[in-house]
Amino acid sequence: MQITRNGLETMAGSGDWFAGNVYIDVVSTPSPPSRVMGGVVHFAPGARTAWHTHPVGQTVFVTEGVGLCQREGGPVEEVRPGDRVYFEPGENHWHGATPRRFNTQIAYQETDDAGGPRTGVRCPAGGRISVSSCWPTPCLPRMGATGQCRCG
């Protein structure tokens, strides 16, 4: 048995990967032979990730508030506490809070053989681009927003 005492500070999500105010509490980091890593991700209203993929997939478990998620080519989906979302390996997606509600998620994934949890950001319009130039638009499912990427 190994007990790891909480010694890590809550960290702000990088502006390279998140839009809006996002805070992360690390839950686990890979410790060979395990490749699992995870964190509790706190999204302020309207905050979200950029479009991104994970080489071995990602599971998001919603613990508080109301969130949104979308896979490339699919509709924007609303998620609530207790909902689990699994993104397939390589599936381009984003997730975050609704414009008017906070959202907390436990996000966990495995690293790839090189130790990376993400393979990059891809705009649904095609081609690999820089992280900062591809964001889902703010969306309200009831208002018919599409969550499409704004590129370039």
Rosetta constraint file for C-alpha pairs under 8 A:
AtomPair CA 8 CA 25 HARMONIC 7.70 0.50
AtomPair CA 8 CA 26 HARMONIC 7.36 0.50
AtomPair CA 9 CA 25 HARMONIC 7.27 0.50
AtomPair CA 10 CA 23 HARMONIC 6.52 0.50
AtomPair CA 10 CA 24 HARMONIC 5.70 0.50
AtomPair CA 10 CA 25 HARMONIC 4.97 0.50
AtomPair CA 10 CA 26 HARMONIC 7.64 0.50
AtomPair CA 11 CA 23 HARMONIC 5.59 0.50
AtomPair CA 11 CA 24 HARMONIC 5.32 0.50
AtomPair CA 11 CA 25 HARMONIC 6.65 0.50
AtomPair CA 12 CA 21 HARMONIC 7.52 0.50
AtomPair CA 12 CA 22 HARMONIC 5.89 0.50
AtomPair CA 12 CA 23 HARMONIC 4.45 0.50
AtomPair CA 12 CA 24 HARMONIC 6.25 0.50
AtomPair CA 13 CA 17 HARMONIC 7.17 0.50
AtomPair CA 13 CA 18 HARMONIC 6.18 0.50
AtomPair CA 13 CA 21 HARMONIC 7.36 0.50
AtomPair CA 13 CA 22 HARMONIC 5.04 0.50
AtomPair CA 13 CA 23 HARMONIC 5.32 0.50
AtomPair CA 13 CA 24 HARMONIC 6.36 0.50
AtomPair CA 14 CA 18 HARMONIC 5.99 0.50
AtomPair CA 15 CA 19 HARMONIC 6.24 0.50
AtomPair CA 15 CA 132 HARMONIC 7.77 0.50
AtomPair CA 16 CA 131 HARMONIC 5.92 0.50
AtomPair CA 16 CA 132 HARMONIC 5.69 0.50
AtomPair CA 17 CA 49 HARMONIC 5.87 0.50
AtomPair CA 17 CA 50 HARMONIC 5.62 0.50
AtomPair CA 17 CA 131 HARMONIC 6.53 0.50
AtomPair CA 17 CA 132 HARMONIC 7.40 0.50
AtomPair CA 18 CA 22 HARMONIC 6.93 0.50
AtomPair CA 18 CA 47 HARMONIC 7.19 0.50
AtomPair CA 18 CA 48 HARMONIC 5.71 0.50
AtomPair CA 18 CA 49 HARMONIC 4.39 0.50
AtomPair CA 18 CA 50 HARMONIC 5.81 0.50
AtomPair CA 19 CA 47 HARMONIC 5.44 0.50
AtomPair CA 19 CA 48 HARMONIC 5.44 0.50
AtomPair CA 19 CA 49 HARMONIC 6.19 0.50
AtomPair CA 19 CA 50 HARMONIC 7.13 0.50
AtomPair CA 19 CA 135 HARMONIC 7.78 0.50
AtomPair CA 20 CA 43 HARMONIC 7.88 0.50
AtomPair CA 20 CA 44 HARMONIC 7.05 0.50
AtomPair CA 20 CA 46 HARMONIC 6.66 0.50
AtomPair CA 20 CA 47 HARMONIC 4.22 0.50
AtomPair CA 20 CA 48 HARMONIC 6.65 0.50
AtomPair CA 21 CA 43 HARMONIC 6.34 0.50
AtomPair CA 21 CA 44 HARMONIC 5.47 0.50
AtomPair CA 21 CA 47 HARMONIC 5.81 0.50
AtomPair CA 22 CA 41 HARMONIC 6.97 0.50
AtomPair CA 22 CA 42 HARMONIC 5.58 0.50
AtomPair CA 22 CA 43 HARMONIC 4.71 0.50
AtomPair CA 22 CA 44 HARMONIC 6.23 0.50
AtomPair CA 22 CA 47 HARMONIC 6.52 0.50
AtomPair CA 22 CA 48 HARMONIC 7.70 0.50
AtomPair CA 23 CA 41 HARMONIC 5.87 0.50
AtomPair CA 23 CA 42 HARMONIC 5.07 0.50
AtomPair CA 23 CA 43 HARMONIC 6.74 0.50
AtomPair CA 24 CA 39 HARMONIC 6.32 0.50
AtomPair CA 24 CA 40 HARMONIC 5.67 0.50
AtomPair CA 24 CA 41 HARMONIC 4.63 0.50
AtomPair CA 24 CA 42 HARMONIC 6.22 0.50
AtomPair CA 25 CA 39 HARMONIC 5.47 0.50
AtomPair CA 25 CA 40 HARMONIC 5.10 0.50
AtomPair CA 25 CA 41 HARMONIC 6.57 0.50
AtomPair CA 26 CA 38 HARMONIC 6.35 0.50
AtomPair CA 26 CA 39 HARMONIC 4.32 0.50
AtomPair CA 26 CA 40 HARMONIC 6.45 0.50
AtomPair CA 27 CA 37 HARMONIC 7.39 0.50
AtomPair CA 27 CA 38 HARMONIC 5.38 0.50
AtomPair CA 27 CA 39 HARMONIC 4.65 0.50
AtomPair CA 27 CA 40 HARMONIC 6.77 0.50
AtomPair CA 28 CA 36 HARMONIC 7.24 0.50
AtomPair CA 28 CA 37 HARMONIC 4.91 0.50
AtomPair CA 28 CA 38 HARMONIC 5.15 0.50
AtomPair CA 28 CA 39 HARMONIC 6.69 0.50
AtomPair CA 29 CA 35 HARMONIC 7.87 0.50
AtomPair CA 29 CA 36 HARMONIC 6.69 0.50
AtomPair CA 29 CA 37 HARMONIC 4.54 0.50
AtomPair CA 29 CA 38 HARMONIC 6.74 0.50
AtomPair CA 30 CA 34 HARMONIC 5.80 0.50
AtomPair CA 30 CA 35 HARMONIC 4.67 0.50
AtomPair CA 30 CA 36 HARMONIC 5.28 0.50
AtomPair CA 30 CA 37 HARMONIC 5.43 0.50
AtomPair CA 30 CA 111 HARMONIC 7.63 0.50
AtomPair CA 31 CA 35 HARMONIC 6.55 0.50
AtomPair CA 31 CA 36 HARMONIC 7.88 0.50
AtomPair CA 35 CA 110 HARMONIC 5.02 0.50
AtomPair CA 35 CA 111 HARMONIC 5.37 0.50
AtomPair CA 35 CA 112 HARMONIC 7.75 0.50
AtomPair CA 35 CA 115 HARMONIC 7.77 0.50
AtomPair CA 36 CA 108 HARMONIC 7.00 0.50
AtomPair CA 36 CA 109 HARMONIC 5.69 0.50
AtomPair CA 36 CA 110 HARMONIC 4.34 0.50
AtomPair CA 36 CA 111 HARMONIC 6.56 0.50
AtomPair CA 37 CA 108 HARMONIC 5.58 0.50
AtomPair CA 37 CA 109 HARMONIC 5.64 0.50
AtomPair CA 37 CA 110 HARMONIC 6.02 0.50
AtomPair CA 37 CA 111 HARMONIC 7.35 0.50
AtomPair CA 38 CA 106 HARMONIC 7.03 0.50
AtomPair CA 38 CA 107 HARMONIC 5.48 0.50
AtomPair CA 38 CA 108 HARMONIC 3.95 0.50
AtomPair CA 38 CA 109 HARMONIC 6.36 0.50
AtomPair CA 39 CA 106 HARMONIC 5.67 0.50
AtomPair CA 39 CA 107 HARMONIC 5.56 0.50
AtomPair CA 39 CA 108 HARMONIC 6.48 0.50
AtomPair CA 40 CA 104 HARMONIC 6.91 0.50
AtomPair CA 40 CA 105 HARMONIC 5.71 0.50
AtomPair CA 40 CA 106 HARMONIC 4.44 0.50
AtomPair CA 40 CA 107 HARMONIC 6.38 0.50
AtomPair CA 41 CA 104 HARMONIC 5.61 0.50
AtomPair CA 41 CA 105 HARMONIC 5.21 0.50
AtomPair CA 41 CA 106 HARMONIC 6.12 0.50
AtomPair CA 41 CA 107 HARMONIC 6.95 0.50
AtomPair CA 42 CA 102 HARMONIC 7.55 0.50
AtomPair CA 42 CA 103 HARMONIC 6.07 0.50
AtomPair CA 42 CA 104 HARMONIC 4.51 0.50
AtomPair CA 42 CA 105 HARMONIC 6.63 0.50
AtomPair CA 43 CA 47 HARMONIC 5.42 0.50
AtomPair CA 43 CA 48 HARMONIC 6.84 0.50
AtomPair CA 43 CA 96 HARMONIC 6.15 0.50
AtomPair CA 43 CA 97 HARMONIC 5.67 0.50
AtomPair CA 43 CA 102 HARMONIC 5.81 0.50
AtomPair CA 43 CA 103 HARMONIC 5.16 0.50
AtomPair CA 43 CA 104 HARMONIC 6.06 0.50
AtomPair CA 44 CA 97 HARMONIC 6.56 0.50
AtomPair CA 44 CA 101 HARMONIC 7.21 0.50
AtomPair CA 44 CA 102 HARMONIC 4.81 0.50
AtomPair CA 44 CA 103 HARMONIC 6.69 0.50
AtomPair CA 45 CA 97 HARMONIC 5.43 0.50
AtomPair CA 45 CA 98 HARMONIC 5.77 0.50
AtomPair CA 45 CA 99 HARMONIC 4.83 0.50
AtomPair CA 45 CA 100 HARMONIC 5.14 0.50
AtomPair CA 45 CA 101 HARMONIC 4.83 0.50
AtomPair CA 45 CA 102 HARMONIC 4.82 0.50
AtomPair CA 45 CA 103 HARMONIC 7.35 0.50
AtomPair CA 46 CA 96 HARMONIC 7.26 0.50
AtomPair CA 46 CA 97 HARMONIC 5.33 0.50
AtomPair CA 46 CA 98 HARMONIC 5.31 0.50
AtomPair CA 46 CA 99 HARMONIC 3.93 0.50
AtomPair CA 46 CA 100 HARMONIC 6.76 0.50
AtomPair CA 46 CA 101 HARMONIC 7.60 0.50
AtomPair CA 46 CA 138 HARMONIC 6.75 0.50
AtomPair CA 47 CA 96 HARMONIC 5.74 0.50
AtomPair CA 47 CA 97 HARMONIC 5.62 0.50
AtomPair CA 47 CA 98 HARMONIC 7.71 0.50
AtomPair CA 47 CA 99 HARMONIC 7.63 0.50
AtomPair CA 48 CA 94 HARMONIC 7.11 0.50
AtomPair CA 48 CA 95 HARMONIC 5.65 0.50
AtomPair CA 48 CA 96 HARMONIC 3.89 0.50
AtomPair CA 48 CA 97 HARMONIC 6.22 0.50
AtomPair CA 49 CA 94 HARMONIC 5.45 0.50
AtomPair CA 49 CA 95 HARMONIC 5.70 0.50
AtomPair CA 49 CA 96 HARMONIC 6.19 0.50
AtomPair CA 49 CA 135 HARMONIC 7.61 0.50
AtomPair CA 50 CA 94 HARMONIC 5.92 0.50
AtomPair CA 50 CA 121 HARMONIC 7.16 0.50
AtomPair CA 50 CA 131 HARMONIC 6.79 0.50
AtomPair CA 50 CA 132 HARMONIC 7.68 0.50
AtomPair CA 50 CA 134 HARMONIC 6.34 0.50
AtomPair CA 50 CA 135 HARMONIC 4.95 0.50
AtomPair CA 50 CA 136 HARMONIC 6.69 0.50
AtomPair CA 51 CA 92 HARMONIC 6.23 0.50
AtomPair CA 51 CA 93 HARMONIC 5.14 0.50
AtomPair CA 51 CA 94 HARMONIC 4.83 0.50
AtomPair CA 51 CA 121 HARMONIC 5.58 0.50
AtomPair CA 51 CA 122 HARMONIC 6.24 0.50
AtomPair CA 51 CA 123 HARMONIC 6.57 0.50
AtomPair CA 51 CA 134 HARMONIC 6.65 0.50
AtomPair CA 51 CA 135 HARMONIC 6.26 0.50
AtomPair CA 51 CA 136 HARMONIC 6.89 0.50
AtomPair CA 51 CA 149 HARMONIC 7.88 0.50
AtomPair CA 52 CA 91 HARMONIC 7.95 0.50
AtomPair CA 52 CA 92 HARMONIC 5.30 0.50
AtomPair CA 52 CA 93 HARMONIC 5.52 0.50
AtomPair CA 52 CA 94 HARMONIC 6.41 0.50
AtomPair CA 52 CA 118 HARMONIC 7.26 0.50
AtomPair CA 52 CA 119 HARMONIC 7.55 0.50
AtomPair CA 52 CA 120 HARMONIC 5.80 0.50
AtomPair CA 52 CA 121 HARMONIC 4.20 0.50
AtomPair CA 52 CA 122 HARMONIC 6.11 0.50
AtomPair CA 53 CA 57 HARMONIC 7.59 0.50
AtomPair CA 53 CA 89 HARMONIC 7.23 0.50
AtomPair CA 53 CA 90 HARMONIC 5.07 0.50
AtomPair CA 53 CA 91 HARMONIC 5.50 0.50
AtomPair CA 53 CA 92 HARMONIC 4.83 0.50
AtomPair CA 53 CA 93 HARMONIC 6.44 0.50
AtomPair CA 53 CA 118 HARMONIC 5.82 0.50
AtomPair CA 53 CA 119 HARMONIC 5.81 0.50
AtomPair CA 53 CA 120 HARMONIC 6.16 0.50
AtomPair CA 53 CA 121 HARMONIC 6.44 0.50
AtomPair CA 53 CA 122 HARMONIC 7.72 0.50
AtomPair CA 54 CA 58 HARMONIC 6.41 0.50
AtomPair CA 54 CA 88 HARMONIC 7.93 0.50
AtomPair CA 54 CA 89 HARMONIC 5.68 0.50
AtomPair CA 54 CA 90 HARMONIC 5.44 0.50
AtomPair CA 54 CA 91 HARMONIC 7.17 0.50
AtomPair CA 54 CA 109 HARMONIC 7.65 0.50
AtomPair CA 54 CA 117 HARMONIC 6.01 0.50
AtomPair CA 54 CA 118 HARMONIC 4.42 0.50
AtomPair CA 54 CA 119 HARMONIC 5.63 0.50
AtomPair CA 54 CA 120 HARMONIC 7.82 0.50
AtomPair CA 55 CA 89 HARMONIC 5.04 0.50
AtomPair CA 55 CA 90 HARMONIC 5.34 0.50
AtomPair CA 55 CA 111 HARMONIC 7.32 0.50
AtomPair CA 55 CA 112 HARMONIC 6.04 0.50
AtomPair CA 55 CA 117 HARMONIC 6.93 0.50
AtomPair CA 55 CA 118 HARMONIC 6.20 0.50
AtomPair CA 55 CA 119 HARMONIC 5.92 0.50
AtomPair CA 56 CA 88 HARMONIC 7.35 0.50
AtomPair CA 56 CA 89 HARMONIC 4.56 0.50
AtomPair CA 56 CA 90 HARMONIC 7.22 0.50
AtomPair CA 56 CA 109 HARMONIC 6.97 0.50
AtomPair CA 56 CA 110 HARMONIC 5.89 0.50
AtomPair CA 56 CA 111 HARMONIC 6.91 0.50
AtomPair CA 56 CA 112 HARMONIC 6.57 0.50
AtomPair CA 56 CA 117 HARMONIC 7.99 0.50
AtomPair CA 57 CA 86 HARMONIC 7.27 0.50
AtomPair CA 57 CA 87 HARMONIC 5.43 0.50
AtomPair CA 57 CA 88 HARMONIC 4.65 0.50
AtomPair CA 57 CA 89 HARMONIC 3.83 0.50
AtomPair CA 57 CA 90 HARMONIC 6.67 0.50
AtomPair CA 57 CA 91 HARMONIC 7.47 0.50
AtomPair CA 57 CA 109 HARMONIC 6.23 0.50
AtomPair CA 57 CA 110 HARMONIC 7.32 0.50
AtomPair CA 58 CA 86 HARMONIC 5.80 0.50
AtomPair CA 58 CA 87 HARMONIC 5.19 0.50
AtomPair CA 58 CA 88 HARMONIC 6.86 0.50
AtomPair CA 58 CA 89 HARMONIC 7.40 0.50
AtomPair CA 58 CA 107 HARMONIC 7.03 0.50
AtomPair CA 58 CA 108 HARMONIC 5.85 0.50
AtomPair CA 58 CA 109 HARMONIC 4.61 0.50
AtomPair CA 58 CA 110 HARMONIC 7.56 0.50
AtomPair CA 59 CA 84 HARMONIC 6.94 0.50
AtomPair CA 59 CA 85 HARMONIC 5.64 0.50
AtomPair CA 59 CA 86 HARMONIC 4.45 0.50
AtomPair CA 59 CA 87 HARMONIC 6.31 0.50
AtomPair CA 59 CA 107 HARMONIC 5.80 0.50
AtomPair CA 59 CA 108 HARMONIC 5.53 0.50
AtomPair CA 59 CA 109 HARMONIC 6.42 0.50
AtomPair CA 60 CA 84 HARMONIC 5.69 0.50
AtomPair CA 60 CA 85 HARMONIC 5.10 0.50
AtomPair CA 60 CA 86 HARMONIC 6.44 0.50
AtomPair CA 60 CA 105 HARMONIC 6.13 0.50
AtomPair CA 60 CA 106 HARMONIC 5.61 0.50
AtomPair CA 60 CA 107 HARMONIC 4.43 0.50
AtomPair CA 60 CA 108 HARMONIC 6.59 0.50
AtomPair CA 61 CA 81 HARMONIC 7.77 0.50
AtomPair CA 61 CA 82 HARMONIC 6.68 0.50
AtomPair CA 61 CA 83 HARMONIC 5.99 0.50
AtomPair CA 61 CA 84 HARMONIC 4.52 0.50
AtomPair CA 61 CA 85 HARMONIC 6.48 0.50
AtomPair CA 61 CA 105 HARMONIC 5.40 0.50
AtomPair CA 61 CA 106 HARMONIC 5.05 0.50
AtomPair CA 61 CA 107 HARMONIC 6.44 0.50
AtomPair CA 62 CA 67 HARMONIC 7.74 0.50
AtomPair CA 62 CA 79 HARMONIC 7.09 0.50
AtomPair CA 62 CA 80 HARMONIC 6.05 0.50
AtomPair CA 62 CA 81 HARMONIC 4.76 0.50
AtomPair CA 62 CA 82 HARMONIC 5.61 0.50
AtomPair CA 62 CA 83 HARMONIC 5.55 0.50
AtomPair CA 62 CA 84 HARMONIC 6.43 0.50
AtomPair CA 62 CA 103 HARMONIC 7.58 0.50
AtomPair CA 62 CA 104 HARMONIC 6.09 0.50
AtomPair CA 62 CA 105 HARMONIC 4.40 0.50
AtomPair CA 62 CA 106 HARMONIC 6.42 0.50
AtomPair CA 63 CA 80 HARMONIC 7.55 0.50
AtomPair CA 63 CA 81 HARMONIC 4.61 0.50
AtomPair CA 63 CA 82 HARMONIC 6.12 0.50
AtomPair CA 63 CA 103 HARMONIC 7.77 0.50
AtomPair CA 63 CA 104 HARMONIC 5.60 0.50
AtomPair CA 63 CA 105 HARMONIC 5.60 0.50
AtomPair CA 63 CA 106 HARMONIC 7.15 0.50
AtomPair CA 64 CA 80 HARMONIC 7.05 0.50
AtomPair CA 64 CA 81 HARMONIC 5.20 0.50
AtomPair CA 64 CA 102 HARMONIC 7.64 0.50
AtomPair CA 64 CA 103 HARMONIC 5.51 0.50
AtomPair CA 64 CA 104 HARMONIC 5.00 0.50
AtomPair CA 64 CA 105 HARMONIC 7.18 0.50
AtomPair CA 65 CA 80 HARMONIC 6.36 0.50
AtomPair CA 65 CA 81 HARMONIC 6.62 0.50
AtomPair CA 65 CA 97 HARMONIC 7.92 0.50
AtomPair CA 65 CA 101 HARMONIC 6.19 0.50
AtomPair CA 65 CA 102 HARMONIC 5.32 0.50
AtomPair CA 65 CA 103 HARMONIC 4.34 0.50
AtomPair CA 65 CA 104 HARMONIC 6.46 0.50
AtomPair CA 66 CA 78 HARMONIC 7.01 0.50
AtomPair CA 66 CA 79 HARMONIC 5.91 0.50
AtomPair CA 66 CA 80 HARMONIC 4.98 0.50
AtomPair CA 66 CA 81 HARMONIC 7.33 0.50
AtomPair CA 66 CA 97 HARMONIC 6.22 0.50
AtomPair CA 66 CA 98 HARMONIC 6.20 0.50
AtomPair CA 66 CA 101 HARMONIC 5.97 0.50
AtomPair CA 66 CA 102 HARMONIC 6.58 0.50
AtomPair CA 66 CA 103 HARMONIC 5.32 0.50
AtomPair CA 67 CA 78 HARMONIC 5.73 0.50
AtomPair CA 67 CA 79 HARMONIC 5.02 0.50
AtomPair CA 67 CA 80 HARMONIC 6.35 0.50
AtomPair CA 67 CA 95 HARMONIC 7.26 0.50
AtomPair CA 67 CA 96 HARMONIC 5.51 0.50
AtomPair CA 67 CA 97 HARMONIC 4.20 0.50
AtomPair CA 67 CA 98 HARMONIC 5.30 0.50
AtomPair CA 67 CA 101 HARMONIC 7.74 0.50
AtomPair CA 67 CA 102 HARMONIC 7.70 0.50
AtomPair CA 67 CA 103 HARMONIC 5.50 0.50
AtomPair CA 67 CA 104 HARMONIC 7.99 0.50
AtomPair CA 68 CA 76 HARMONIC 6.52 0.50
AtomPair CA 68 CA 77 HARMONIC 5.50 0.50
AtomPair CA 68 CA 78 HARMONIC 4.62 0.50
AtomPair CA 68 CA 79 HARMONIC 5.82 0.50
AtomPair CA 68 CA 95 HARMONIC 5.60 0.50
AtomPair CA 68 CA 96 HARMONIC 5.46 0.50
AtomPair CA 68 CA 97 HARMONIC 5.75 0.50
AtomPair CA 68 CA 98 HARMONIC 5.99 0.50
AtomPair CA 69 CA 76 HARMONIC 5.76 0.50
AtomPair CA 69 CA 77 HARMONIC 5.34 0.50
AtomPair CA 69 CA 78 HARMONIC 6.67 0.50
AtomPair CA 69 CA 79 HARMONIC 7.41 0.50
AtomPair CA 69 CA 93 HARMONIC 7.31 0.50
AtomPair CA 69 CA 94 HARMONIC 5.65 0.50
AtomPair CA 69 CA 95 HARMONIC 4.13 0.50
AtomPair CA 69 CA 96 HARMONIC 6.50 0.50
AtomPair CA 70 CA 74 HARMONIC 6.22 0.50
AtomPair CA 70 CA 75 HARMONIC 6.13 0.50
AtomPair CA 70 CA 76 HARMONIC 4.76 0.50
AtomPair CA 70 CA 77 HARMONIC 6.09 0.50
AtomPair CA 70 CA 93 HARMONIC 5.52 0.50
AtomPair CA 70 CA 94 HARMONIC 5.64 0.50
AtomPair CA 70 CA 95 HARMONIC 6.57 0.50
AtomPair CA 70 CA 147 HARMONIC 7.59 0.50
AtomPair CA 71 CA 75 HARMONIC 7.45 0.50
AtomPair CA 71 CA 76 HARMONIC 7.82 0.50
AtomPair CA 71 CA 87 HARMONIC 7.75 0.50
AtomPair CA 71 CA 91 HARMONIC 6.88 0.50
AtomPair CA 71 CA 92 HARMONIC 5.81 0.50
AtomPair CA 71 CA 93 HARMONIC 4.22 0.50
AtomPair CA 71 CA 94 HARMONIC 6.76 0.50
AtomPair CA 72 CA 91 HARMONIC 7.38 0.50
AtomPair CA 72 CA 92 HARMONIC 5.46 0.50
AtomPair CA 72 CA 93 HARMONIC 5.78 0.50
AtomPair CA 72 CA 124 HARMONIC 6.06 0.50
AtomPair CA 73 CA 124 HARMONIC 7.72 0.50
AtomPair CA 75 CA 146 HARMONIC 7.19 0.50
AtomPair CA 76 CA 141 HARMONIC 6.48 0.50
AtomPair CA 76 CA 146 HARMONIC 6.91 0.50
AtomPair CA 76 CA 147 HARMONIC 6.55 0.50
AtomPair CA 77 CA 141 HARMONIC 7.55 0.50
AtomPair CA 78 CA 141 HARMONIC 7.71 0.50
AtomPair CA 79 CA 83 HARMONIC 6.06 0.50
AtomPair CA 87 CA 91 HARMONIC 6.07 0.50
AtomPair CA 87 CA 93 HARMONIC 7.49 0.50
AtomPair CA 90 CA 119 HARMONIC 7.74 0.50
AtomPair CA 92 CA 121 HARMONIC 7.74 0.50
AtomPair CA 92 CA 122 HARMONIC 6.81 0.50
AtomPair CA 92 CA 124 HARMONIC 7.58 0.50
AtomPair CA 94 CA 136 HARMONIC 7.42 0.50
AtomPair CA 96 CA 103 HARMONIC 6.98 0.50
AtomPair CA 97 CA 101 HARMONIC 6.33 0.50
AtomPair CA 97 CA 102 HARMONIC 5.80 0.50
AtomPair CA 97 CA 103 HARMONIC 5.03 0.50
AtomPair CA 98 CA 102 HARMONIC 7.16 0.50
AtomPair CA 98 CA 103 HARMONIC 7.62 0.50
AtomPair CA 98 CA 139 HARMONIC 7.34 0.50
AtomPair CA 98 CA 140 HARMONIC 7.06 0.50
AtomPair CA 99 CA 138 HARMONIC 7.20 0.50
AtomPair CA 99 CA 139 HARMONIC 7.21 0.50
AtomPair CA 99 CA 140 HARMONIC 7.13 0.50
AtomPair CA 109 CA 117 HARMONIC 6.81 0.50
AtomPair CA 110 CA 117 HARMONIC 6.29 0.50
AtomPair CA 111 CA 115 HARMONIC 5.01 0.50
AtomPair CA 111 CA 116 HARMONIC 4.91 0.50
AtomPair CA 111 CA 117 HARMONIC 4.35 0.50
AtomPair CA 111 CA 118 HARMONIC 7.62 0.50
AtomPair CA 112 CA 116 HARMONIC 5.39 0.50
AtomPair CA 112 CA 117 HARMONIC 6.40 0.50
AtomPair CA 120 CA 128 HARMONIC 7.85 0.50
AtomPair CA 120 CA 131 HARMONIC 7.67 0.50
AtomPair CA 121 CA 128 HARMONIC 6.57 0.50
AtomPair CA 121 CA 129 HARMONIC 6.70 0.50
AtomPair CA 121 CA 130 HARMONIC 7.02 0.50
AtomPair CA 121 CA 131 HARMONIC 5.71 0.50
AtomPair CA 121 CA 134 HARMONIC 7.73 0.50
AtomPair CA 122 CA 126 HARMONIC 6.89 0.50
AtomPair CA 122 CA 127 HARMONIC 6.33 0.50
AtomPair CA 122 CA 128 HARMONIC 4.84 0.50
AtomPair CA 122 CA 129 HARMONIC 6.10 0.50
AtomPair CA 122 CA 134 HARMONIC 7.55 0.50
AtomPair CA 123 CA 127 HARMONIC 6.59 0.50
AtomPair CA 123 CA 128 HARMONIC 6.68 0.50
AtomPair CA 123 CA 129 HARMONIC 6.82 0.50
AtomPair CA 123 CA 134 HARMONIC 5.81 0.50
AtomPair CA 123 CA 149 HARMONIC 6.17 0.50
AtomPair CA 123 CA 151 HARMONIC 6.89 0.50
AtomPair CA 124 CA 148 HARMONIC 7.62 0.50
AtomPair CA 124 CA 149 HARMONIC 6.51 0.50
AtomPair CA 125 CA 149 HARMONIC 7.38 0.50
AtomPair CA 125 CA 151 HARMONIC 7.89 0.50
AtomPair CA 129 CA 133 HARMONIC 7.12 0.50
AtomPair CA 129 CA 134 HARMONIC 7.39 0.50
AtomPair CA 130 CA 134 HARMONIC 7.18 0.50
AtomPair CA 133 CA 150 HARMONIC 7.20 0.50
AtomPair CA 133 CA 151 HARMONIC 5.58 0.50
AtomPair CA 133 CA 152 HARMONIC 5.83 0.50
AtomPair CA 134 CA 149 HARMONIC 5.73 0.50
AtomPair CA 134 CA 150 HARMONIC 5.62 0.50
AtomPair CA 134 CA 151 HARMONIC 5.16 0.50
AtomPair CA 134 CA 152 HARMONIC 7.56 0.50
AtomPair CA 135 CA 148 HARMONIC 7.99 0.50
AtomPair CA 135 CA 149 HARMONIC 5.33 0.50
AtomPair CA 135 CA 150 HARMONIC 5.95 0.50
AtomPair CA 135 CA 151 HARMONIC 7.64 0.50
AtomPair CA 136 CA 147 HARMONIC 4.91 0.50
AtomPair CA 136 CA 148 HARMONIC 5.36 0.50
AtomPair CA 136 CA 149 HARMONIC 4.65 0.50
AtomPair CA 136 CA 150 HARMONIC 6.75 0.50
AtomPair CA 137 CA 145 HARMONIC 7.91 0.50
AtomPair CA 137 CA 146 HARMONIC 7.63 0.50
AtomPair CA 137 CA 147 HARMONIC 5.00 0.50
AtomPair CA 137 CA 148 HARMONIC 6.02 0.50
AtomPair CA 137 CA 149 HARMONIC 6.38 0.50
AtomPair CA 137 CA 150 HARMONIC 7.04 0.50
AtomPair CA 138 CA 145 HARMONIC 7.75 0.50
AtomPair CA 138 CA 147 HARMONIC 6.76 0.50
AtomPair CA 139 CA 143 HARMONIC 7.80 0.50
AtomPair CA 139 CA 144 HARMONIC 7.95 0.50
AtomPair CA 139 CA 145 HARMONIC 5.09 0.50
AtomPair CA 139 CA 146 HARMONIC 6.94 0.50
AtomPair CA 139 CA 147 HARMONIC 5.91 0.50
AtomPair CA 140 CA 144 HARMONIC 6.75 0.50
AtomPair CA 140 CA 145 HARMONIC 5.80 0.50
AtomPair CA 141 CA 145 HARMONIC 5.81 0.50
AtomPair CA 141 CA 146 HARMONIC 7.81 0.50
